[in-house]
Amino acid sequence: MVQILCIGDVVGSIGCHFLREKLPALKKQKGIDLVICNGENSADGNGVTPASAQYLFDSGVDVITTGNHSFRRRESYDLYDSCGMLLRPANFPNAAPGRGLCVADLGRVRVAVANLIGTLYLESYRSPFETLESLLCTPGLPKICIVDFHAEATGEKRALGFFSDGRVTALFGTHTHVQTADQGVLPRGTGYITDAGMTGVIHSVLGVKPEVSIRRFVTKMPTRFDLAKGPCRMDCVLFSADEKTGLCVDVERLSIR
């Protein structure tokens, strides 16, 4: 059995520090073989920087996925091309830096990780359905394949989950920063959760100070998103994969405080 931990959006340096504090013990406790986390908000002020990415890798993360804030920080552009374990959504334009698929070699088994972004309530990207179909035709693709679907709409996430059922090991959603309670194994053997959640400050609005978010909604004026401070949590989901079939046999939803 291969144990794969998928961590919800890490928000700012405070989220990165909390992940480093909690991840090593969790890996040992659960016998985790591979760690994937969404790091598109890992730098203070949104985006991912070379420093925030390296911090996550040094903390025990194996693959970093991203989303609509992938290219918020210009200093990360070259890193997407040079670092094979830092992904941007595969359905971004081909001219964008980086890639949306990687393969992690664990020794006894190889694991593919794919990153996709939704099209409802976000910008107009290539269809995630068509893009996933194309990715699954990649020559030599390992049996175990995990998908981070960074999307806003619950319906779009669940639809792609059933679209991929039996063809990928697991699909987990990111982007909303709110962990959902619908984890499980779909009828044909794909592990699923609509959103893995967030790694950041508990008493916040998606990691941002509540008063800042309230001000923006009330005034409709541009607002600097100052990150909240205080006790944190690390939302994540653990998928247990059968290395012979590539299918998921168990899903465990976790929120570490």
N, C-alpha and C positions, 0 to 999 in steps of 0.2 A: 504494500500500500504506500502511496506517495501522499504526503501531507503538504498542502499548499495553502498558505495564509495570504489573504487579500485584504489590504488595509485601506480604509476610506480616506478621502482627501485630507492630506496633512496641511494644516493651516499655520503658516508663519514659523518663526524660530521657536516659539513656545511649543508648538505642536511637534516640531522636530526634536526638541529636547525631551519632551515627554515620551515620544516613540523610543528614543535611545534609552530612556530609563526603564521602560517596560518590556521592550521586545526581546532582549536576551533571555530573560527568565521564561517568557512565554514560549520561545522556540525550544528551550530545553524541556519544559513541562509537557508540551504537546508533540514533541518529536518532529518538528516542522522541517521539511526538506527544502522548501522554496518560499521566499517572501516577495510579494508584489505589492507595491503601494502607489497610490495616485499622488504625485508630487507637484501638481500644477500650481498649487498655492503655497509651496514650501518656503518661498522667499517672502520676507516681510514686504507687503505692498503688492502681492500677487505675482504669479509667474514662478519660474524655476531659474536659479542661477547656477553656475558651475560650483559655487561654494555650498549651496543648499543641496544640490544633487550629491556631491561628494559626502556631505554630512550624513545623508540617508544611507548611502552605500556603506560608509564606515560603521553605521549603526546596525547593520545586519540585513538591509534590504538588498535583494538580488536584482529586481527589475523595477524601474520607475515608469509609470504610465502618466499621461497628461490629458489635456482636453482643450477647452476653448481659450484657456490662458497659456497655451503651450509657448507662444512666441511673444509674450508680453515683455520679456527681458531680452534685449538684443544681444547681450553678452553670452547668452546660451546658444545662439544659432550654430556656431561651430561645434559645440558639444553634441548636438543632435546628430551631426554627421560622423563624429569621431567615436562616440560611445554607443556601442551596440545594445546596451541594456537600458538606454533611455529612449522611450518611445513617444511619438506623437501620433494622433489618430491617423489610421491608414487611409481614410477617405478625405483627408486634406488634399489640396491640389498636389500633383506630382512635383511641381516646382518648389514646394516647401522643403526646408532642410529635414534630414532625418528619415526615419522609417516607421512603419506601424506594426511591424512583426519582428520578433526575435526568437531565438531558440537558446534556452539555458541547458547546459550539459551538466547533469548531476552525477555523472559517472555511470551508475547502473541504469539510468534512464534519462531521456531528453524531454524537455517540456517546452512547447511553443507558447508564446504569450502574444496576443493581438490586442490592439488598441483601436477603438472606433468611437466616433462622435455622432450624436443624434442630430436630426434635422428639424424637429418640431421645437419652436420657440427659441431656436438658436440660428446661426447663419446658415446659408444655403450651401451644403456640402454634397459630395457624391452620396448616393444612397448607401446607408450602412448595410442594407440587405445585399445589394449587388456586390459591394466591396467584400463582405464576409464570404460570399459565394466564391469570389475570385481568390481570396486568401486560402480557402480550403482546398484549392487546386494546386497550391504551391508544391513543387516536387520535393519529396523527402520530408514532408511535414510529419512531426512526431504524432503518435496516437494521442498523447496527452496535450490538450490545447486549452488554454484559459483566455477568456476574452473580458477586457474591461470596456464596458459600454458607457461612455460619458454622455449622459443625455438628461434632458429636463422632464420629458413626459413619461409617466408611468406606463401608459398604454404602448408607447413605442418600445420601451424596455422589455415589457412582457412579450410583445409580439416578436421581437428579435430573439428572445429566449426560446420560444416555441419554434421559431424558424430554424434555430440551431440545434434543437433537441435531438440527441443521438449522434450529432456530428462534431460537437466539441465536448470537452470534459465539464466545463463550467463557464457560466457567464455571470459576472457581477456588475451591478450598476454603480456609477459614481456621479458626482456633480451636485446633487441636492443637499449634501451634508447632513441628511437626516436618515438614520438607519431604519430600514423597513423590517417588518416582522413576517415576511412571506418566504423565508428561506426554505429550500427543499430540493428534492430531486424530481425533475420533470419525468413524464411517462417513459421516455426513451433513454433516460440515463444521464441527462445533463443537469449538473448542479446549478442552482439559480438563486439570486436575491436581487430585488429591484434596486436597492441602494445599500452599499456597505456602510455608509455613514461618514463620520468625520473624526479626525484626530486633532483636537484643539480644546479651547476653553469651553466648559460646560455651559456657564451662564453667559451666553453670547448669542448673536444672530449670525449663524454660519461662521463663527469665529471672530466676528466684528463686535465692537462695543455696541450694546443695544441702543444707547442714546443716539449714536451716529446713524444707525439704520432707521430709527424712528424719524430723525430729522429729515432724512432724504425722502421718506415716504410722505411726510407731512408737507414739506416745502416744495418737493419736486426739483430741488436745486442740486447741482453737482456737489458731492460730498467726499472728502477724503476718508477712505475706509481704514480707520485706526483699529488695530487688533485689540481684542479684549485681553485681560489678564485674570488669572485665578486658577482654581482647580481644573484639571483637564481630564479627558477620557480618550481612549483609543478604540474606535469602532472598527471591527474587522469581521471576516468570515473565514472559516477553515473548511476547505474542501478535501475530502479523502478520495483519492483516485486509484482505480485498479490499473496497474501498469500494463496488464495483459490486454485488457479491452479498451483502455483509454476512457472509460466511463466513470462517473461519480457514484460512490456508494453511500456517502454521508455528507451532510452539511451542518456545521455548527456556527451559530451566530454568537459573537462575543462583543462585549463592551468593557474594556479594561480601565479601571479607575485607580 
